[in-house]
Amino acid sequence: MGAGGLVVVNVYASAGENGSGNTTKSSPRNQIGQAMAAGAATIDCPDVSPRLRQVPDSARAEVDRELASLDQQVADAYQRLRNSAQAIRQDGDFADNAIMGPLKAKRTATIDRIAIAIGRTADRPQGLESLAACTLQAAGNQAGTGEGGENQNGQDPGPGNEEENPANSGQFGNGPFAADFVDITTVQPDVSSPQTQQNASLGKFTTDCGVNENKLYNSDNIIVAPGVDNGAHHTHDYVGNQANDAFAGDEDFAGGETSCQNQGDKSSYYWPVLRLQDGTKEFDADQPGGGAEGNTGRILTASQVTLEYVGNASSKVVAMPRFLRIITGDAKAFTNGTANANAAWSCTGFEDRQLTDKYPTCPEGSSVVRTSKFQSCWDGRNTDSANHRAHVAFTDPKTGACPTGFKAIPQLVQRLVYDVDAPSLNDNGRSSAFYAVDGFPEQMHKPITDHGDFVNVFDEQLMNTMVECINTGQECR
């Protein structure tokens, strides 16, 4: 249950401000250097996958493996960055020479292999080489960044001192931070919906698949990185199909067991776990995807998982194709930008206020809510696409209509409720445990990186029942 709003104190002085209150100017390079030395910087690399509009089937497996290699390279470089604070203090060029330069060289070779693989049977993609170089990015408004490189005593908190600065650094040191939270009662209502048209489909179909009572976890991602162990670099909760791992194919899904009450729904629903950073050593505490990559603390099981399929504000819907794959949100939105960030955070009793870039702190008696609305327009041909996004789209936010050439399908709305105490600071400035979503290590556990994944494995009869229910305005299960 909620325990009141987060109390945020001014633990750090503003950038360039010393202990006596005097302010000095600092160059952007120095600010980044200070952030690196304090463990509050991350690595920003251009995402290659969105640039791949066409990948031949013959090259798909090789390209997926190389894309997964790019993710691993960034994770490894980020870990070296975190472990090199002393060297960075002593040598301002260390990060460029020992971390960023080698990372660019590895990415250049990997991107070239991707282009070669595609070029064997299709037009070789042009311009990918420009995506090899990465930059260093301050985490923003946290310990050691331009918003606070020193503590109240004018001292650099330094890397590895997250224990001394719990309000700003999180347990592992890569977040979350106090600035990542906001009191939901201070947020203005902001939810709007497109106006319903005459041909709208207003029904709703609900499937009950539990809350992952079976404790099915892994750090794979069958959509983005099929055939690659730890392709997600963070741990997922799974409900529905119990066969989901990195090596599952359509036949495995079709034959898998399901946690859904209606056995006609063998779909796979999965999302990054939410953790309470309370020092708990989970099963993955020392494993890739878990503690080895900064995803630490007690895994929280949702107290409620609601999976609803709703209609379209301007038209009837058609059946989803079996094995359709959809990703909503962006696990790399902190460095990629917000174009695909749409998962939302709120609190029970306050769901007319939805947040994408902040975690909510909820008043007593209220629980944290994560909501993901999936794309509900389909290109009518493909169950997946090279970048895992082009085959589906969102409706127009004003009219509810699908883009030209796309068909309206039932929209999955996933709602997760967690009974978790809000973090707060005591009189000594120490914080109770933060909660945070699992993520790629360089994404700093930012709330904007929340996302959801779905593989449709409804049988034909139940899918047709869903479509009829929605198109005729009924509420069904």
N, C-alpha and C positions, 0 to 999 in steps of 0.2 A: 504494500500500500504506500501511497505517497507520504512524504514526511516534511512537507513544506517546501518553499522555494529555496534555490541555491543562493547562498550568501557569497557574493563575489567581492573580495577585498583587493585593494591596490597593492599587491605583493611586490610588484616591480615598478621602478621609476621608468619614465619615458625614455626613448632612445637618446643616447648621448648625454643624459642627465647624471651628474655624479652625486656622491653622497651629500655634498654640501648644498645641493639644489641648483648649482650652476649648470647651464646647458651648453654643450659643445656640438658642433656639426659633425656629421659622419657621412662619408660617401656611401652610395649603394653597395659598392664592393666591400667596404669595411663592415657595413651592416650585415651583409650575407656572411662575411667571415666571422663576425661575432655570433651570428646565429648558428653557424656550423660548430664553432668552438663550444657553444652551450648546448649542443645536441638538439636544437630546435630548427633544423633545416632539413629539407627533403630533396629528392631528385625528380625533376620534371622531364619526362621523355615523351616526344610525340607518339601518339598511338598509331600503329601501322594498320591494324585491322580495318578501321573505317575507310581506309583508302582502297581497300581491295573489293571492288565492285563485282568482279567476275573472276572466279577461280575454277578451272576445269575440274571435273570429278576426279580425273586421273592424278591431279596434283593436290587435291584437298588434304589428304592425310599428311603429306610432307609439309605443306604450308602450315597446317595446324600445329605440327611439332615445332616448326621454326618460330611461330608466333609465341608458343609457350616458352621457347628458349629466350626470347626477348624479355618476357616477364621475369624469368629466372635471373637473367643478367642484371636487371634493374634491382631486384631484391638483394642480390649478392653485393652490388655496388652500394646500396643503401646501408647494408650491414657494415661494410668497410668504412663508410662515412661515419657511422656512429661510433666505431671502434678507433677512430683516428683523431680524436679531439686534441690530444696532446701534440701530435705531429702537425696538425693544422695551426695550432697556436705558435709553434716554433717556425713554421715555414708557410707563408701565405699562399705559395703556389703548390703546396702539397696536394690539395684536393684536385686541382686541374691535372697535375702531372701523374699522380698515382691512382686516381679514381676515375675522373671524368674522361681523360684521354683514352685509357684502356677500354672504358665502357663504350666510347664511340667506335673504337676499332672493332670490338666484338659485334656491335650492332651493325656496322657497315657490312661485315662479312655475312651475318645472318640475313640481313635485308637483301643482299645480293643473291643469296641462295633462294630466297622466296621468289625473286624476280626470275631467276633461271628456271625454277620449277614450273612457274606459270607459263613462261615463254616457250617451253618445249612443245606445247600443244595449243597455245593461244598467243595473242599479242602480248609481248612483254610489257608490264606496267612501267610507265615512265615517271621519273621524279621521286621515287621512293628513297633514293640515296640522301635526299635532303632531310629525311626523318631520323638520320642516325645520331646527330648531335643532341645531347641533353643539357639541361641547365640546372643550376642549384637554386632552390626556392626557399625563402624563409617561411616558417610555418604560419606566422602572422598572429600578433597579439598574444604571444606566449613567452615563456621563459627564453631569454636570449635573443629574441627577434627585435626588429625595429620598434616594436611597441613596448619593449622592456628587457634590455640586455643586462640589467643589474637589479639586485634586490634592494630592499629599503635601506640597507647599510652601505649602498654603493659598491657592493661586491658582486663580481660575476659568479652566478650560482654554479657554473661549470657543468660539464657532462658527468653523468654518473651520480649526480647529486639529486636525482629525482626524489629520493627519500626525504630530502630536506625541503622540497618544493612541491608537495603533493597537489596543491591547488592549481598548479600550472603545467604539470608535465605528465600525469598519468603514471601508472605503475611501471611500465616498460620504458617510459621516456618518450614514446612517439605518440602520445595523446591517450585519451582526450584531454582537453584543457578546460579551465574554468570558462574561458570565453566561448567554448562550444555549447554552453548550456544557457537556456533562458527560461524564466518563470512564465509558464503558459498563461497565467492570469494577466500578464502585461501585454499579451499579443492581441491584436485586433482581429475580429472575425474577417475571413477572407475567402470563403468558399463560394463559388458560383457555378452554375450549370447552364448548358445551352438550352434555349427555349425549345420545348417539345413541338415537333411538326406533326402534321395530320397523319402521316404514314409511320409514325414512330412505333418501335417495339418496346413495350413497357413492362414486360414480365420479368421474372427472376427465378433462377434455378440455383439451389444450394446443395452442395455436396459436403458431407461431414467425413473428414479423413483423420481426425484426432490431432494431437499436439506433439507428435513424435514421442509417444510413450515407449516405443521400441528402441529409442536411443540410437537411431541410425544416423551416424555422422561420418563424413569424410571431407577431405580438402580437395576433391576432384571437381571437375566441371565438364560433364559430358557434352555440353553444347559448345563451349568455347575451346576446350582442349581435350577432345576425345583421344583416348589412348595414352594420356599423359598423367602419371601419378602426381598429385599435388598441383594440378593445373590451376587451381583457384588461389593457392597461397593463403587460404583462410578456410575455416571449418564451416560446413553447411549443416543445417537441419533439413531432414527429409520427411515428408508425409506423403501418403499415397503409395506409389510403386516402391517396393522394397528392393528392387534389383539395380538401383541406380548407383553406378560408380563410373570410373573413367573408361571402362572397357565395355559398357553395356551397349548393345545394338538394339535395333527395333524388335528383333525376335526375343531378346532378353526382356524387354519391356512387356511385350505381348504375353509372355509366359510368367511374368513376375507375380508375386503376391502383392496385395494392396491393403493398406490400412483404412481405406475408405469403406464406409458402411455399405454403400451400394457397390457391389462387386463389378458392376458394369463400368465403373470408373477406376481404371488402373493408371491414371495419369500420375506424373511425378511433379510434385510441388516442392521447391527448395529455396532456401534463403540463407544468408550468413547468420550464424548464431549471434545472440546478444550475450555479453558477458558482464559480470560484476567484478571489477578489479579489486578483489578483496584478499588476494594472496593465495587463493585456493589452487592447489596443484591438480589440474584436470588430467584426464588420460593422455592428452596431447601436449602436456606441459613442456616436454623436451623434443617435440616432433616438428618437422616442417609443416607449415600451415597453422600450427599452434604456437606454443611458447617460443619456439626457435625463431619465429618470425614476428614476435611482438604481440601475438594474440593470446593474452594471459587472463587468468582469473576464472571464476565459476561460471560455467555455461548455464544460462537461464532458460528454462522451458516455459514457453508461453502458457499462460493460464487459459487462454482461449484462442483458437484459430478458426476464422470464418472464411470460407471460400464460396463466393457468390459469382454467378454469371448473369450479367444484365444486358439489356438491349441497346438499341441505337436511337438517338433522339430524332433522327430524320428518316429512318428507313427500317424495313424488316431485316433480319439477319439470316445468314446461310450457315450451314454446318461447317465447323472447322475440319480440315483434313486430319486423318489419324497420323500421329507422330509429328505434328506441327510443333516447332520449337520457338519459344518467345522468351526474350530477356527484356525486362523493364528496369529502368534505372541504369546507373553507370558505376561500376566498382572503382573506377579511376577518375571520378568526377572532380576530385580535389585538384588534380594536375591537368585533366583533360578540359575542364570547364564544364559549365552547367547545361549544355545543349541537350543531353540525354538524362539529366538528373530529374527524376519525378517521383521517387518514393517519398513519402511524407510521414512526419512525426507529429503526435498530438497526445492528448490525455482524455480519458473517459470523462464525459460531461463538458468537454471543450472541443469537440471535433468539428466545430465550425471554424476552427483556427488550425491550419495545417502548415507545418514547417518543413523545409527541405535542407536548410543549412545550419540548423541548431537542434540539439537534443532538448526536449522539454523537461522541466522540473514541474511536477504535478503537486497540487495541494493535497492535504491529508484526505484519504478516502477516494482518491483518483489514481488510476493506473496508466502507465505508458502505453501508447498505441502506435504501431507501425502499419501504414497502409500503402499498398502497391496496386496501382491500376494498370493493367496490361494493355498493350496495343490491341485495337479491336477492328482493324481494317487489314485485309489479306489480299495479296496480289492475284489470287485465284489460281496459282500454278505451283508455287514452291513451298516446301515445308521448312526450309532453312535458306540462308543466303551466305555469301562469302564473308560478310561482316556481321552476320547474325541479326541484322536489323532491316535490311532493304526489303525483305519479303513481307513485312508488316508495317503498319503505320498507325498513328493516333488520329482520331477524328478532329475536325476543326473545332477549336474550343468555343466558338460562338454559335455555329450552326449545327454541330454534331455530325456533319457529313464527312464521308470518307474522301480521300484524294481521288482524282480521276484515275480510273483503271483498277481501283481497289474495291473489294466487296466487304460489307459489314458482317462481322462475325460476333458471337457472344463475347462480351468483355469480362475477363476474369478480374475480380476485385478481391484482393487478399488482405485480410485484417488480422493483425497479431496483437494480443493484449498481454502485458507483463506486469506482475505485481512486484515492483522494485522500488526501494526507498530512494528518494532524491538525494544526491550528494549535497553535503553542506559543510561549512567550516566551523570548527569550534573556536573557543577564545584564544587558543594558541596558534590559530591559522592553519591547523592541520585538517585535512579533509577526510570525511568518510568516503567509502569506495565510490569511484565513478562507475557508471555503466557505459558500455561502448559496443558498437557493432564491429564484428570481425572484418578485416580487410587486408589488402596488400600492404606490406609493411611501410612502404613509402607514402601511403595515403593518409597516415597519421590518425587513423580511426575517426575521420571526419564523418559527421552524420549525413552529409551530402552524398557519400559513397554507398548508401544503402541501395539494395537492388533485390530483384526476385527473378526466379527462373521457372519455366513451365514446359513440360513435354506432354502433349495431348495423347492419352491412350484410352479415351472413351471408346466403348464398342459402338457400332453404327446405330443400333437401336436406341441406346440411351442418348446418344448425341442428337438423333432426330427428335426424341422426346423433349430434350432441352430446347431445341430450336422452336418447336411448336409451342411449348410453354411460354417462351419469351415473346414470340410473335403474336400470341393471342392474349397477352396481358395477364397471365396467371402467375402464381407463386407456387413453385414445385420443388420436390426433392427427389 
